[in-house]
Amino acid sequence: MAKVIKYSVIIFFFIFLVAGSLYFYLKKDGYQVTFNSNGGSIIAPQKTGLKKNITKPSDPEKDGYIFLGWYLDTELFDFTTPVTTNITLTAHWEQLREPTYTLRFDSLGGTPIEDVLITEGHLLSDIAYPSKEGYEFIAWMYHNQQLDLKSPITHNMVLVAKYQKIEAVIKTATVTFDTQGGSPIDPLTVNIGSLAKMPMAPTKENFRFVGWYLNDSEFTFLEPITEDITLVAMYEEL
């Protein structure tokens, strides 16, 4: 009887040892926890092992966002919670709001320009400019310095228009004098729309000067000049 009990204990111990070994082999890696960083930096998965929990990993990173935590479904995951099945934790983020600045425009009498909102650090790739009668727009100025469109915007600004006066182009005409053999007279340059100054009468031996003619009509010098003309001297024989 004692021998039977002895063998029974040995068999039971053997079965317990095998079962324990099998359990340890099957459970030594535990459960896998996968990290879905939701567009952030990659986080390696972890296995719980026999301890049934995992170590909280380093926070992932994502440009323009702040990390809020790891969530299991809709709940923030507590890393002290035992893991009893394979799970996936998902990163939650909050987008950072970049500061914006207002650009105001003083067109100095030119056409008004509406305010512009621009995000910090961005460049002015396209900016409107005013028109002003009699002036040409040159640049937007800030504190008496020309605005550099390649510099990022970092604060509110009031930009002032700089102009250059457009000088009126005065058109002229030439009045030429054909003295018909008399003393020469230099041509005149006259502003379009103005009157030509009557020159001294030419002299011609044995002739008396009568007047200047344009296209067979006497020219009185009271007619505005609108184009180049040639005036012809007329004489009377003495």
C-alpha positions as CSV (number, residue, x, y, z in Angstrom):
1,M,0.0,0.0,0.0
2,A,2.8,2.4,0.9
3,K,4.4,1.6,-2.4
4,V,1.2,2.5,-4.3
5,I,1.0,5.8,-2.4
6,K,4.7,6.5,-3.2
7,Y,4.2,5.9,-6.9
8,S,1.0,8.0,-6.9
9,V,2.9,10.9,-5.4
10,I,5.7,10.6,-7.9
11,I,3.2,10.4,-10.8
12,F,1.2,13.4,-9.5
13,F,4.5,15.4,-9.1
14,F,5.5,14.5,-12.6
15,I,2.2,15.6,-14.0
16,F,2.3,18.9,-12.1
17,L,5.8,19.5,-13.3
18,V,4.9,18.9,-16.9
19,A,1.7,20.9,-16.7
20,G,3.6,23.8,-15.0
21,S,6.3,23.7,-17.6
22,L,3.8,23.7,-20.4
23,Y,1.9,26.6,-18.8
24,F,5.2,28.5,-18.4
25,Y,6.1,27.8,-22.0
26,L,2.8,28.9,-23.3
27,K,2.5,32.0,-21.1
28,K,6.1,33.2,-20.8
29,D,5.7,35.8,-23.5
30,G,2.3,36.9,-22.2
31,Y,0.1,39.2,-24.3
32,Q,1.2,41.6,-27.0
33,V,0.5,45.3,-26.7
34,T,0.7,47.2,-30.0
35,F,1.1,51.0,-30.2
36,N,-0.7,52.9,-33.0
37,S,1.0,56.3,-32.9
38,N,-1.7,57.7,-35.3
39,G,0.8,59.5,-37.6
40,G,3.5,60.1,-34.9
41,S,6.9,58.4,-34.5
42,I,6.9,54.6,-34.4
43,I,6.7,52.9,-31.0
44,A,7.8,49.3,-30.8
45,P,5.2,46.7,-29.5
46,Q,5.7,45.1,-26.1
47,K,4.8,41.7,-24.6
48,T,3.6,41.5,-21.0
49,G,5.4,38.3,-20.1
50,L,4.3,36.6,-16.9
51,K,3.9,40.0,-15.1
52,K,0.8,40.8,-17.1
53,N,1.6,44.5,-17.5
54,I,4.0,46.6,-19.6
55,T,6.2,49.6,-19.2
56,K,4.9,52.9,-20.5
57,P,7.0,53.8,-23.6
58,S,8.5,57.2,-24.4
59,D,6.0,59.6,-25.8
60,P,5.8,59.7,-29.6
61,E,6.3,62.9,-31.5
62,K,4.3,64.5,-34.3
63,D,5.0,67.8,-35.9
64,G,2.4,70.4,-35.1
65,Y,0.8,68.3,-32.4
66,I,1.0,67.7,-28.6
67,F,0.7,64.2,-27.3
68,L,-2.3,63.6,-25.0
69,G,-1.8,59.9,-24.1
70,W,-2.4,56.3,-25.0
71,Y,-6.0,55.3,-25.3
72,L,-7.7,51.9,-25.3
73,D,-10.8,52.4,-27.2
74,T,-12.1,55.7,-25.7
75,E,-10.4,55.5,-22.3
76,L,-7.0,56.7,-21.3
77,F,-4.9,53.6,-20.6
78,D,-3.6,53.1,-17.1
79,F,-0.2,51.3,-17.4
80,T,-0.7,49.7,-14.0
81,T,-3.7,47.8,-15.3
82,P,-3.0,44.1,-15.9
83,V,-3.2,43.0,-19.6
84,T,-5.2,39.9,-20.1
85,T,-5.4,39.8,-23.9
86,N,-3.7,41.2,-26.9
87,I,-4.5,44.9,-27.2
88,T,-3.7,48.0,-29.4
89,L,-3.2,51.4,-27.8
90,T,-3.8,54.4,-29.9
91,A,-2.1,57.8,-29.5
92,H,-4.3,60.8,-29.1
93,W,-3.1,64.3,-30.2
94,E,-4.1,67.9,-30.0
95,Q,-3.1,70.1,-32.9
96,L,-1.0,73.2,-31.9
97,R,-2.5,76.4,-33.0
98,E,0.1,78.6,-34.6
99,P,-0.2,82.3,-33.7
100,T,-1.4,84.6,-36.5
101,Y,-0.6,88.2,-37.0
102,T,-2.5,91.1,-38.7
103,L,-0.9,93.2,-41.5
104,R,-2.6,96.6,-42.0
105,F,-1.9,98.8,-45.0
106,D,-1.6,102.6,-45.2
107,S,-1.9,103.4,-48.9
108,L,-1.3,107.1,-48.3
109,G,-4.2,108.3,-50.5
110,G,-4.1,105.4,-52.9
111,T,-6.7,102.7,-53.3
112,P,-7.4,101.0,-49.9
113,I,-6.0,97.5,-49.2
114,E,-7.7,95.1,-46.9
115,D,-6.0,93.7,-43.7
116,V,-4.3,90.4,-44.1
117,L,-4.1,87.6,-41.5
118,I,-0.9,85.5,-41.8
119,T,0.4,82.6,-39.7
120,E,3.6,83.1,-37.8
121,G,6.7,82.2,-39.7
122,H,5.1,82.2,-43.1
123,L,6.2,84.4,-46.0
124,L,4.4,87.0,-48.0
125,S,4.3,85.2,-51.3
126,D,1.6,87.4,-52.7
127,I,0.6,90.9,-51.5
128,A,-1.7,93.5,-53.1
129,Y,-0.5,97.0,-53.8
130,P,-2.5,100.3,-54.3
131,S,-2.8,102.6,-57.2
132,K,-2.6,106.4,-57.0
133,E,-3.2,108.8,-59.8
134,G,0.0,110.5,-60.9
135,Y,2.2,108.1,-58.9
136,E,3.8,104.7,-59.4
137,F,3.8,102.3,-56.5
138,I,7.4,101.3,-55.4
139,A,7.2,99.2,-52.3
140,W,5.6,98.6,-48.9
141,M,7.6,100.2,-46.1
142,Y,7.9,99.2,-42.4
143,H,9.6,101.7,-40.1
144,N,11.1,103.4,-43.1
145,Q,12.6,100.2,-44.4
146,Q,11.4,98.4,-47.5
147,L,9.5,95.2,-46.6
148,D,11.5,92.1,-47.4
149,L,9.0,89.6,-48.8
150,K,11.5,86.7,-48.0
151,S,11.5,87.4,-44.3
152,P,9.0,85.4,-42.2
153,I,6.2,87.4,-40.3
154,T,6.6,87.3,-36.5
155,H,4.4,90.2,-35.3
156,N,1.6,92.6,-36.2
157,M,2.7,95.2,-38.7
158,V,1.4,98.4,-40.3
159,L,2.8,98.8,-43.8
160,V,3.0,102.2,-45.5
161,A,3.0,102.6,-49.3
162,K,5.9,104.3,-51.0
163,Y,5.3,106.0,-54.4
164,Q,7.3,107.8,-57.1
165,K,5.7,110.7,-58.9
166,I,5.2,110.1,-62.5
167,E,6.7,112.9,-64.5
168,A,4.6,114.0,-67.4
169,V,6.2,113.3,-70.7
170,I,6.1,116.5,-72.7
171,K,5.8,115.9,-76.4
172,T,7.4,118.4,-78.7
173,A,7.2,119.4,-82.4
174,T,9.7,121.1,-84.7
175,V,8.9,124.2,-86.7
176,T,11.2,124.5,-89.6
177,F,11.6,127.8,-91.6
178,D,12.2,127.7,-95.4
179,T,13.4,131.2,-96.2
180,Q,13.4,130.6,-100.0
181,G,16.9,131.9,-100.5
182,G,16.7,134.5,-97.7
183,S,18.8,134.7,-94.6
184,P,18.7,131.4,-92.7
185,I,16.6,131.0,-89.5
186,D,17.1,128.2,-87.0
187,P,14.2,125.8,-86.4
188,L,12.2,126.0,-83.2
189,T,11.3,123.2,-80.8
190,V,7.8,123.8,-79.4
191,N,5.7,121.9,-76.8
192,I,2.7,120.2,-78.4
193,G,-0.3,122.5,-77.8
194,S,1.8,125.6,-77.4
195,L,2.3,128.6,-79.7
196,A,5.5,129.0,-81.8
197,K,7.4,132.3,-81.3
198,M,7.6,134.4,-84.4
199,P,11.2,134.7,-85.5
200,M,12.8,137.9,-87.0
201,A,11.9,138.4,-90.6
202,P,14.4,136.9,-93.1
203,T,16.2,139.3,-95.6
204,K,16.6,138.7,-99.2
205,E,18.3,141.0,-101.7
206,N,15.8,142.9,-103.9
207,F,12.9,141.4,-102.1
208,R,10.7,142.5,-99.2
209,F,9.5,139.8,-96.8
210,V,5.7,139.5,-96.7
211,G,5.0,136.7,-94.2
212,W,5.2,133.0,-93.4
213,Y,2.9,130.5,-95.1
214,L,1.7,127.0,-94.3
215,N,0.1,125.1,-97.1
216,D,-0.5,128.2,-99.1
217,S,-2.2,129.9,-96.2
218,E,-0.6,132.7,-94.1
219,F,0.5,131.4,-90.7
220,T,-0.4,133.9,-87.9
221,F,1.6,132.2,-85.0
222,L,-1.7,132.2,-83.1
223,E,-2.4,128.6,-83.9
224,P,-1.2,125.9,-81.4
225,I,1.4,123.5,-82.8
226,T,0.2,119.9,-83.0
227,E,2.9,118.4,-85.2
228,D,6.1,119.1,-87.1
229,I,5.6,121.8,-89.7
230,T,7.6,123.8,-92.2
231,L,6.8,127.4,-92.8
232,V,7.7,129.0,-96.1
233,A,8.7,132.6,-96.5
234,M,6.9,134.8,-99.0
235,Y,8.4,137.9,-100.6
236,E,7.5,140.8,-102.9
237,E,10.0,141.9,-105.4
238,L,11.3,145.4,-105.0
